[in-house]
């Protein structure tokens, strides 16, 4: 995937990746430079199901003052704790943000789905674009809930949400 941040200074992980060690289905390991990977919003060609990422090497963007870096990190973490259910088991952000100024969570909330639950998979009350495992959620519960969210948001808002979560079978 190509994870990213939307708060503070929006950017994606690929902007600081140098290389990947990947495992092919035949058991061979290969190192690929970032320039060898095609990327787009929340997507890389490594999601082809034929290889798995074992290791990623990041490059330091710039040296900085350790006190300032720590302060910024704590500020980011505080903001995330306020806006995301970090104290619950989740897979993180569930759907990609659709084009426009509103995030997927906004549409899910507008469709009245905060707190909606299938089995032990539940739309978070903290951030509607996060699905929480309330203790015994199965992959089927989560997948069924995701499909329900997509259908409901499409019916209420006319927006087709695209999954950010990838199921590996």
Residue, then its C-alpha position, 0 to 999 in steps of 0.5 A: x500500500x501507499x499509506x499517508x498522512x492527511x493532518x499537518x503536512x499531507x504526504x505519502x510513505x513513498x516520498x521517503x522510501x529508498x528500497x524494499x526487500x520482497x519475497x516472491x511466491x517461489x521463495x526468492x528474495x529480491x531488493x527493489x529500489x523505489x524507482x522500480x515501483x509504480x505508485x498512486x494514491x494508496x496504491x503500489x504495484x506490490x499489491x499484485x498478490x505475487x510477492x510480499x514485502x519483508x523489509x523497507x528502507x527509509x531515507x532521512x529527509x533532513x537532520x533536525x533538532x531532536x527536541x523539536x522532532x520529539x515535540x512534533x512527534x508527541x503533537x502528532x500522536x496526541x492529535x491521532x489519539x484524539x481523532x482515531x480509536x488507537x486503543x482498539x484493535x483495528x486495521x486503521x483507515x478502512x476506505x480511501x478518501x474519495x475525490x473532493x474535500x470530504x474524507x470517507x469517514x465524513x460520508x460514513x457518518x452522514x449515512x448514519x453508520x457510526x456505531x453500526x455493528x455486524x458480529x464483533x466488527x463495528x464502525x468506530x464512534x471515534x472515527x467512522x472510517x475505522x472498523x473496530x474489532x470488539x473482541x471476536x470479529x471474523x474476517x467475514x464480519x469485517x468484509x460484510x460490514x465493509x460491503x454494507x458501508x459501501x452500499x449504504x454510503x452509495x445509497x445515501x450520498x451517491x459516493x462509491x467508497x473504495x477499500x483501503x484494507x486489503x484482504x489476503x487469501 
